Amino acid sequence: MTTDFYFELNQLSYAYADGTNALTDITLQIPKGKKIALLGHNGAGKSTLFQHLNGILKPTTGTITFCGEELHYSRKALKELRQQVGIVFQDADNQLFSGTVKQDIAFGPLNLGWTTAKIEEKMAWAVAQTEVEALLDKPIHFLSVGQKKRVAMAGVLAMEPSVLLLDEPTAGLDNYYAAQVLQYLAQLENGDRTILLATHDIPLAYEWADQIIVMEGGKIIYNGDPVEMFYQEDLLQRAHLERPWVFEIALALQNKKLLKENIKLPRSKEDLQKLIEQI
């Protein structure tokens, strides 16, 4: 069955064993070839949603389909799903368990039954993307938070997933590596891969995403255009979100009649600089 969506969620709800509702009535389509940012404060349900997409959690009610087929939770079905849907957790310690960096990055590809040549090729590519060449022989427990994050990302990338779930990839990183994450993501775009990024970094989401989803209290309260969202004062207050500074400055310039009202609003510092130079 061919479909334009990787995932289709229908009235998905999830409650923890103590009865706490973590997700309520989520109906959502996740298209192919898109860059999607997931925003919302801590406890909004972002990580719980990701864990459903990767098969770690199973819905209490509702259904999830992947590429038109409903998810199954046998060991074989989950292995097949996780070859195509990679997740990088917010805390890299939750997914790094081998002795050295090289062993950890190799773990996923070795379990896919690939040839040695293919494993080495995919590992080399993932290592280059995440700049961890100098760390390959280091024990995992000697790494910094930022290094662990990049190694976890390399391990997932080496499996060449169709869908990449990144949970707070810039948290705990310095400015250099936080900026590098955007560059890594740009290199991963191939027209078919979908990347979902859960983040508190609003400027990053605004600059990068094709689509923004906002969660609050386990529900989706916005799903749509990244620029349009920041005009909605009530939504921003409800979700505790601030406007990106690039958007604020462009709006101020429009209010002063220095920018035309019908222009496409800048999404990055570079876009804004170009507009200012034209004034």
C-alpha positions as CSV (number, residue, x, y, z in Angstrom):
1,M,0.0,0.0,0.0
2,T,1.5,3.4,-1.0
3,T,0.7,6.5,1.1
4,D,2.0,10.0,1.3
5,F,2.2,9.6,5.1
6,Y,4.6,7.7,7.3
7,F,2.3,7.8,10.3
8,E,-1.4,8.2,10.8
9,L,-2.6,8.4,14.4
10,N,-6.3,8.0,15.0
11,Q,-7.8,9.1,18.4
12,L,-4.7,7.9,20.2
13,S,-4.7,8.1,24.0
14,Y,-2.2,6.8,26.6
15,A,-2.6,6.6,30.4
16,Y,0.2,5.5,32.8
17,A,-0.4,2.7,35.2
18,D,-1.5,5.1,37.9
19,G,-4.2,6.5,35.6
20,T,-2.5,9.7,34.6
21,N,-3.4,10.7,31.1
22,A,-0.2,11.5,29.1
23,L,-1.9,11.7,25.7
24,T,-5.5,12.4,24.9
25,D,-7.3,11.8,21.6
26,I,-4.4,12.5,19.3
27,T,-5.4,12.4,15.6
28,L,-2.4,13.3,13.4
29,Q,-0.8,12.6,10.0
30,I,2.9,12.7,9.6
31,P,3.8,13.3,5.9
32,K,6.9,12.0,4.0
33,G,9.8,14.3,3.4
34,K,9.0,16.9,6.0
35,K,10.8,18.8,8.7
36,I,8.5,18.9,11.7
37,A,9.1,20.7,15.0
38,L,7.3,19.6,18.1
39,L,6.9,22.4,20.7
40,G,5.4,22.5,24.2
41,H,6.6,22.8,27.8
42,N,7.9,19.9,29.9
43,G,5.1,17.4,30.5
44,A,3.2,18.4,27.4
45,G,3.5,14.9,26.0
46,K,6.2,15.3,23.4
47,S,8.5,12.5,24.6
48,T,5.5,10.2,25.2
49,L,4.3,10.8,21.6
50,F,7.8,10.0,20.2
51,Q,7.9,6.7,22.2
52,H,4.6,5.7,20.6
53,L,6.0,6.3,17.1
54,N,9.0,4.1,17.8
55,G,6.9,1.3,19.4
56,I,8.3,1.8,22.9
57,L,4.9,2.5,24.2
58,K,1.6,1.0,23.1
59,P,-1.6,3.2,23.0
60,T,-4.2,2.7,25.7
61,T,-6.8,3.4,23.0
62,G,-6.7,4.4,19.4
63,T,-4.5,3.2,16.5
64,I,-1.2,4.1,14.8
65,T,-0.4,3.1,11.2
66,F,3.1,3.3,9.6
67,C,3.2,3.4,5.8
68,G,-0.5,2.3,5.7
69,E,-0.1,-0.7,8.0
70,E,-1.3,-0.8,11.6
71,L,1.5,-1.1,14.1
72,H,2.1,-4.6,15.6
73,Y,4.1,-5.1,18.8
74,S,5.8,-8.5,18.2
75,R,9.6,-8.6,18.5
76,K,9.9,-9.1,14.8
77,A,7.5,-6.2,13.9
78,L,9.2,-3.8,16.3
79,K,12.6,-4.7,14.9
80,E,11.4,-3.8,11.4
81,L,9.8,-0.6,12.6
82,R,12.9,0.6,14.4
83,Q,15.0,0.0,11.3
84,Q,12.9,2.7,9.7
85,V,12.1,4.9,12.7
86,G,15.2,6.0,14.7
87,I,14.9,7.8,18.0
88,V,17.6,9.9,19.7
89,F,16.5,10.3,23.4
90,Q,16.9,13.6,25.3
91,D,19.2,11.8,27.7
92,A,21.8,10.0,25.6
93,D,22.7,7.7,28.6
94,N,19.4,6.0,27.9
95,Q,20.7,4.5,24.7
96,L,24.5,4.2,25.0
97,F,25.5,0.9,26.5
98,S,28.6,-0.5,24.6
99,G,32.1,-0.2,25.8
100,T,33.5,2.2,23.2
101,V,32.0,4.8,20.8
102,K,32.8,2.6,17.8
103,Q,31.1,-0.4,19.3
104,D,28.0,1.6,20.1
105,I,27.6,3.1,16.6
106,A,28.1,-0.4,15.1
107,F,25.5,-2.0,17.3
108,G,22.4,-1.1,15.2
109,P,23.9,-1.8,11.8
110,L,25.3,-5.2,13.0
111,N,21.8,-6.2,13.9
112,L,20.4,-5.5,10.4
113,G,22.1,-8.3,8.7
114,W,24.0,-6.0,6.3
115,T,27.3,-6.9,4.7
116,T,30.5,-5.8,6.4
117,A,31.2,-3.4,3.6
118,K,27.8,-1.8,3.9
119,I,28.1,-1.5,7.7
120,E,31.5,0.2,7.4
121,E,30.2,2.6,4.7
122,K,27.1,3.6,6.8
123,M,29.1,4.0,10.0
124,A,31.7,6.2,8.2
125,W,29.0,8.4,6.9
126,A,27.2,8.7,10.3
127,V,30.6,9.4,12.0
128,A,31.4,12.2,9.5
129,Q,27.9,13.8,9.9
130,T,28.3,14.0,13.7
131,E,32.0,14.8,13.9
132,V,32.9,12.0,16.3
133,E,36.0,10.6,14.4
134,A,38.3,11.6,17.2
135,L,36.1,9.7,19.8
136,L,35.8,6.3,18.2
137,D,38.2,4.4,20.6
138,K,37.0,6.3,23.7
139,P,35.0,4.5,26.4
140,I,31.4,5.9,26.6
141,H,31.7,6.9,30.2
142,F,34.5,9.3,29.5
143,L,32.4,11.4,27.1
144,S,30.8,14.8,27.9
145,V,27.0,15.3,27.6
146,G,27.5,16.9,24.2
147,Q,29.7,14.1,22.9
148,K,27.3,11.5,24.1
149,K,24.5,13.2,22.3
150,R,26.5,13.2,19.0
151,V,27.4,9.5,19.4
152,A,23.8,8.6,20.1
153,M,22.8,10.5,16.9
154,A,25.6,8.7,14.9
155,G,24.3,5.3,16.1
156,V,20.8,6.1,14.8
157,L,22.0,7.7,11.6
158,A,24.1,4.6,10.8
159,M,20.9,2.6,10.4
160,E,19.6,5.1,7.7
161,P,16.1,5.5,9.1
162,S,13.3,6.9,7.0
163,V,11.9,8.8,10.0
164,L,14.2,10.4,12.6
165,L,12.9,11.4,16.0
166,L,15.1,13.8,17.9
167,D,14.1,14.6,21.5
168,E,15.7,17.9,22.6
169,P,18.9,17.4,20.5
170,T,20.3,20.8,21.4
171,A,19.7,20.5,25.2
172,G,23.0,20.5,27.1
173,L,25.0,21.5,24.0
174,D,27.1,24.7,23.7
175,N,26.3,27.2,21.0
176,Y,28.7,25.7,18.5
177,Y,27.3,22.2,18.6
178,A,23.7,23.5,18.9
179,A,24.3,25.4,15.6
180,Q,25.9,22.2,14.2
181,V,22.7,20.3,14.8
182,L,20.9,22.4,12.1
183,Q,23.8,21.6,9.7
184,Y,23.5,17.9,10.4
185,L,19.8,18.0,9.8
186,A,20.3,19.8,6.5
187,Q,22.6,17.1,5.3
188,L,20.0,14.4,6.2
189,E,17.3,15.9,4.1
190,N,16.8,13.7,1.0
191,G,13.3,14.6,-0.1
192,D,11.9,11.4,1.4
193,R,13.1,11.3,5.0
194,T,11.0,12.9,7.7
195,I,12.6,14.5,10.7
196,L,10.6,15.3,13.9
197,L,12.4,17.5,16.3
198,A,11.0,18.0,19.9
199,T,12.6,21.2,21.2
200,H,12.4,24.2,23.5
201,D,14.6,26.1,21.1
202,I,12.0,28.3,19.5
203,P,14.3,30.2,17.1
204,L,15.7,26.8,15.8
205,A,12.1,25.5,15.2
206,Y,11.0,28.7,13.5
207,E,14.1,28.8,11.2
208,W,14.1,25.1,10.3
209,A,10.6,23.6,10.3
210,D,8.1,23.1,7.4
211,Q,5.4,22.4,10.0
212,I,5.1,23.0,13.7
213,I,3.0,20.9,16.1
214,V,2.3,22.4,19.6
215,M,1.3,20.2,22.5
216,E,-0.2,21.1,25.8
217,G,-1.5,18.8,28.5
218,G,-1.2,15.7,26.3
219,K,-3.2,17.3,23.4
220,I,-2.3,18.9,20.1
221,I,-3.4,22.5,20.2
222,Y,-1.7,23.6,16.9
223,N,-0.6,21.9,13.8
224,G,0.4,24.0,10.8
225,D,2.5,26.7,9.3
226,P,5.6,27.9,11.4
227,V,5.1,31.6,10.6
228,E,1.3,31.8,11.0
229,M,1.6,30.3,14.5
230,F,3.5,33.2,15.9
231,Y,0.7,35.7,15.1
232,Q,-1.6,33.8,17.5
233,E,-1.2,35.5,20.9
234,D,-3.7,33.3,22.8
235,L,-2.0,30.1,21.6
236,L,1.5,31.4,22.5
237,Q,0.3,32.3,26.0
238,R,-1.4,28.9,26.5
239,A,1.6,27.0,25.5
240,H,4.1,29.3,27.2
241,L,5.9,30.1,24.0
242,E,7.7,33.3,23.1
243,R,8.1,34.7,19.6
244,P,11.5,34.3,17.9
245,W,13.5,37.5,17.9
246,V,13.8,37.4,14.1
247,F,10.0,37.4,13.9
248,E,9.7,40.2,16.5
249,I,12.1,42.5,14.7
250,A,10.5,41.9,11.3
251,L,7.1,42.7,12.8
252,A,8.4,45.9,14.4
253,L,9.8,47.0,11.0
254,Q,6.5,46.3,9.4
255,N,4.7,48.3,12.1
256,K,7.1,51.2,11.3
257,K,6.2,50.8,7.6
258,L,9.9,50.0,6.9
259,L,8.9,46.6,5.5
260,K,5.9,45.9,3.2
261,E,3.0,44.1,4.8
262,N,2.8,41.4,2.1
263,I,6.4,40.3,2.2
264,K,7.4,36.8,3.3
265,L,8.6,37.1,6.9
266,P,12.3,36.2,7.4
267,R,13.0,32.9,9.2
268,S,16.7,33.3,10.0
269,K,19.2,36.0,11.0
270,E,20.6,35.9,7.4
271,D,17.1,36.4,5.9
272,L,16.5,39.4,8.2
273,Q,19.9,41.0,7.4
274,K,19.1,40.8,3.6
275,L,15.8,42.5,4.2
276,I,17.3,45.3,6.3
277,E,20.0,45.9,3.6
278,Q,17.2,46.4,1.1
279,I,15.5,49.1,3.2
